[in-house]
Amino acid sequence: MATKKNKRAGDPGDEPLLSDQEWADLERSFTKESTKSAAYKEPSARQRELTEKWKKDEPKDTGWRTDGPPADLSPKPGGGGPKSAPRPVRHRRPWLRNLVWALVAALVTVAIIGGPKLFSSSKGSEGASPAVPVGTASGAGTAASAASSLSSASTASTASAASARARAVTSDEQYFDGSPSQQWADGAAGIVPPAAVAVGGYSAQTVGAGYAALKTFLVAENLDPAVLMGGDPRAMFALLDPEQRLRAEYDGWAAKPSPDGDPTYLVTRFDPRTAMLMGHTVKTDGTMTATLSGADLQIEGDYRFVYIVAHKGDPGSWARVLVHRRIQFTLYPDARVPAGTHALTRYLSQFSNSACDVYNGYLNPQFTGRAADGAEPTGAPVDPYGTLTAPPSTGASGTASDSGSDGCHPVGTI
C-alpha cells in the first residue's frame, strides 16, 4: 500500500489524499443495498451545457451583488469538473440596519425626555413643580423659552402697571371717592323695578308695564347725555298724555325761566356755555313701588342721581351735584289715557350744590373758587338724602298736583 505524504492539501506537488487501493476499497464499500437509499438527481440540460462550457472557459466574476464575496467557481484541484455551488451568502442590507438604529435612537430619546415630563404631569396634580427636560439642546431651548417668558411677563407687568396708573387718573371712580354714592350703581343700572305682581284688579303684566314706562321716563329726563347738556327731551314727552299739555308748558319755562316755572323742575340739564360733564358715570340709587289709590294704580319712583360737573375749560374745578326726584304715574281702570302714553300726576325735585335763587333754566353747580352767576348757596345745610317733601303749590304745574322744586341746598355730603 502506498504511503501518504504528510503535506497540507493544496500545496504544490501534492499527491492524492487516497491511493488507488484505498479508492478501490472505498468503491467496494458502496454495495447495491446502500446505494438504493442514496438521493440522486440527474443534472438538467442547462447544467450539463454550463458544465461543458466552463471546462473550456472558466466563468469570471461580473461584479453583480458586490456586497458579498465572489462565488468560487474554479474546479477543485485534481478534480474533473466545476466546484459544487458554494453555500448561499446572506447579503446585508445597510438601509435596514440604519433604520433599526434610527428607531432605537428615537426610543432612547423619548425615554430620556418624555419620562420626566410624564412624571411631572402625574405629580402636577399634587402641586409638585414641573420637571425640566434634560439634555443640552433641550435645556438650551428651555432656557431661551424661559427667558422669553420672563421678558413677556415683565412687559405685561409694566403695561399693567401703566394701565393701573392711567385708571387711577382717568377712572370715573376717583370723582366719587369719599362720597356715599360711591357704592351706587352706574346710570340706568341703578333703576331696578321690583318683581311685578298683581295689585288690586291690575294684573302683574299691567303693573310690570307701568314699572318699565317709569324707568324709561327717569332715564330720559336724568341720564340722556344730550338732554343733560341742554338738549330737547322729546323722548320723555313721547311717554306722556298729550292732554296734560306739559310739552307746551315746558317750552314756556325754557323760553322764560322763573320761580314759577323752570325746566329743571322736570329735567336735569346744565348750561353747555359754562359747564361740562366729567367722565361717563352718573351714580344712581332709589326705589319703585306700585300702590292702589281708590280704583287707580299709582306707580312711583323715588331716585337720586349724582353728577360730576366742571367749569368749562377748567377740569380741575369739578364738583358733585345731586338731583333728587319723585315721579308718579297713575293708571286708571278705564281708557282715560291714550294707548302708549301715561298720566304724570306728581313730579318733585330737590338739588344739592346748585346756586339758589338762580332761575336760568339750568342747574348751576358751585365749583371750587367759583360761583354760578355770582350767586352763592343760601339756607341752612340739609341732608341731601333726606325725604323729599312737596313744596308750596306754585300753580305752574298744569294738571299735575304737588309739583315743582323743594329748593336748593348747600353741598352737604353728596
Order of alpha helices (4+ residues) and beta strands (2+ residues): alpha-alpha-alpha-alpha-alpha-beta-alpha-alpha-alpha-alpha-beta-beta-beta-beta-beta-beta
